[in-house]
Amino acid sequence: MKGVITTIQRMSIHDGPGIRSTVFLKGCNLRCKWCHNPETFSPQPELEWQQDRCQQCGACTEVCKTGALQIVNGKVTLARDRCTACFDCIEVCYPQALRKMGRHITPQQLCSELEKDRVFFDESGGGVTFSGGEPMLQVSFLVETSKLLKEKGIHVALETNLAVPWDQYEKILPYTDLVMADLKIMDEENHRKWTGAGNKRILENIRRLDRATVPYILRTPVVPGVNDSREDMEKMAAFVARLENLSKYELLPFHPMAESKYKNLGKVHPFEGVQALDLKKLESYEPILTKYKIN
């Protein structure tokens, strides 16, 4: 068995308790227009091209079998519709302008890599967090890796959009110490508009998670023009207030740091040019959260 991951982000302090190593898995069943991780949309490895690193040497064009990489007017160009993701070009790109985004790895290999960070986990009360994309799209790989980590006494956290059938969560929850789930938008139509899917399953899964025995945190990415009105926050707060076992509710302000990722992958960034959310906006929600007695 092998999974597909993009990166292991070490020394993370925002993805659960303590110092953590966050594993980003490829593949996602939503298309949130503000997403910061477009490299995780596709479940397969793909080619990233950082044009500012390119030295225009042309070595990549000599090994490209499909003509996706060519020199036009003295500059290297990439026609992504011709690229078959053979990755021959990355072997000859010495400035590493061309990179393979995503790699196959077994649960045993991944666990071995993560164990190298054990000293930081033990000292800080940290552990491993699985993120994405949507890690639950690789649930068999996730279960096997989490089993190995739990056998070694390592804390396991899961970040998920909860847009996967509940029976899949029943497979992973016995090996999970913390779930961090998104509550993005309450309105069904707006949820579909901004994420590409409805939210009925997500809301039901939040209720199921509330009845489960695993500690969980809900998070709302607050995005300008999407879900940042007081009316939006009132609806979410009213829903959250009815949950009985929620550990914490977090508001995550939108930031525009992903623009270069979209460019490097040849994707259009729907939120290009949108500024980071003013933190005063978050502060303005305090009376609403206080009204509903939300932590």
N, C-alpha and C positions, 0 to 999 in steps of 0.2 A: 504494500500500500504506500502511495505517495500523495502528498498534498502539494499545493502551489502557494508559495508565499512571496511577498515582495521584499520586505526588510524586517530586521529585528532591531527595534529602537531601544537601546539600552539606557539606563539611568533615567527612566521616565518617572515623574512624580505626580502626574495628573491622570493616571489610568488605574486608580485603585490605591490601596494603602501602601505606605512605604516606598522604597525604591524598586522599580519594576523593569522587566524586559517585556516590551510590547511586540507581539508578533502580528504582522499585517498579512492577512490571507487574501488571495485574489478571488474575484467574483462577487457580484452584488445583484440583488433582485430589485433594488430601487434605483432611481436616477434623480436623486435630490439635486436640484439645480445649483445649490450653493456648496456642493460637496468639495471637501479639501483633499480627497484622495482619488482622483480620476484614474490613477494607475491601477486601482483595484476593481474597476468596472468589469473588465473582461476576466474570465476564469483562466485564460491561457497567458503564457509569457508573451510580451510584445516589445517592440523596438522603441527605445527612447532616444531622441536626438537633441542634444544640447548644442544649438547652433553657435553659441558664443564661444564654445571650446574648439570648434572646427578650425583646423589650420589650412584647409583647402589643398591638402596634399594629393587627394584623389585616389589614395590607396583603396578606399572602400569601393570605388566605382569599378576597379579592376577585378574584384572578386564577386561582385553582385551579378547573379545569373539571370535576373529578370529585368534588369534595366531600371529598377526602382531608384537606384543611386546613379546620378549622372553629373557631368560637369557642363553647366550651361552658362555661357558668358563669363567663364573663368571662375565660377563658383559651384560648389557641390549642391545639388538639389535632391530632394527625396520625394518620390511619388508613392505615397503610402498605398494607393490602390493596387500597385504592382508588387508590393512587398509580401513575401510568403513567410516571413519570420523564420528564415533559416539561420540567421545570426552569424553568417560567415564574416560579415563586415566588421563585427566587433573585435574579431581576432586581429585585424590589421589596423585598427584605429588607435594609434599610440597616445593621442591626447584624451582618449576616452570620451569623445563627443557622442559616440554611439554606444549604447548600453542595453543589455538585456534586462527588461523589467519583469521580474518573476523567475522563480526557480523551483524545480521539483525537489522534494525532500521527504524522507521517511520519518515516521514518528520517532524512531530510535535516533536518527541523525539530529533531528531538531531538539530532542530532549538532551542529547549530549552537548549541543551548542549552548543551550540554556543553563545547563548545570555549571558552566564556567562562571556564571554570575551569582552563584549560590551564596558567596560571602556577603554580598550586598543585600540579598534577601534576608539572610539570617540576622544581620546587624540592624536592619531597618523595619523588619516586619513586612517586607515586600513579597514579591513573587512574580508570576508570569500573567500577562493579560493577552487574550486573543482578541484581535480587532480586525478591521477590514476596510472596505468591502463588508461583506456579511459572512463571518466565519461559519455560520450554521449551514451554508451551502456545501461545506466540506465536513459534514457532521461525523462521518466514520473516521476520518483522519483526526478530527478534533477529539473525539472520544478516546482513541488509542493513545494520542499524545498526552491527554489529560490524565489518563490512567497511570502512565509512566511517571508523570510529575507528582501525582498524589502518592504513589508508592515511595517516592523519595521525600515526602513531607513538604513539598513546595506548594504554596498558596496559588490557586488558579482563579482568575477572574475572566469573565466573558463580556465583551461589548457586542450588543446585538440590536437590530432594528425591530425584532419581534415579529417580522413579517414572514415567518416560516410556520408550517403546521405544528401545533403543540406537541404532537407525538414525537417530533424530532428533538424538542427540548427535554422531553422525558428521558432521552438517551444520555444527555450530557449533564443534567443537573446533579446526579449523584457524584460527579467528579468535579463539581464547581463550588467554590467558596463564596463567590460574589458575582452578581449579574448587574451590569450597567446597561440600561435600556433607554431608548429614545421615545419621548413623547413629543412629536414634532408639531402637529396641527390637529385641532379637534374637528374641524369641519371636513366632512368626507370629500366634498367637491374640491375644496382648496388643497387638501392633501394629495388628491390625484393630480391636480394641476402642477404642483410643485415637486412631487416625488415620483410621479408616473404610476402610482398605485393607490388604491383606497386604504382606509385605516381600520375597517371593521375587525379584521383579524388581529391587528396590533392592539387595539383597545381590549379585545377579549383576552388576548394573551397576557396583557398587563394584569387583568383581573385574576387570571389563572396563576400568574407569578405571585401575586399578593397572597394567594391561598397556599402556595408552596412553602417549603421550609428553608429555602435558600435566601440569605440576605440580599437585598437588591436596592439599587439607586435608580431613580428616573432622572433623565437629562433632557432639557429642551434647548436646542440650538436656536438662539434668538436672531432672526435674520431680517434686515431692513426691508420693509414692504411686503413681507411674507406672513410673519406671525408676531410682529412687535407692537401691535396696538393694545390698548388697555382691555379692549373687548376680548381679544385673543387670550390675554393672560388671565382674565376673569374666567373664561371657559376652562382653561387648563387647570387653574387653581381649584375650581369647583370639582373637577374630576379627581384630581390628586387628593383632595381632602377626604374623599370617600374611601381611600385605600387604608387598610388597617395595619399593615406590616411594613410599610415603606421606611427604609432607613434614612433617606435623604433625598431632597429634590434640588437639582442643580440647573442653573441657567448659564448657558455657554454663549458668549457674544461672538457674532460673526466677525471673521477677519479675512482679508483678501490675499492671504499668503500663498494660495494655490495657483495663481495665474501662470507662473512659469511652468508648472507641471502640465497644464493643459496645452501650452505652446509646444513643449518638448514632445508631447504625444500626438501632436497634430489634431487636437480636439478644440472645439469652440467652447469657451468659458462663458456660460450664460450670465454670470455676475461680474464680468470684466468691468473694471472701473468703479464698482461699488465700494464705498469706503467702509472701514471697520465700524462696528456699532459703538456709539457713544456710551460709555459706561454709566453716564448719568441716566440713560434710558433704563438700565437694569435697576438702578436705585429707585426709580420712580414706581417700580412694581412692589416695593416693600409693603406699602399699606394693604395691597391686595393679598399678598401672602400672609401678612399678619392677621388680616380679617379671617382667613381660612385656617389659621393656626398651623401653617406649614413650616417644617424645618427646612 
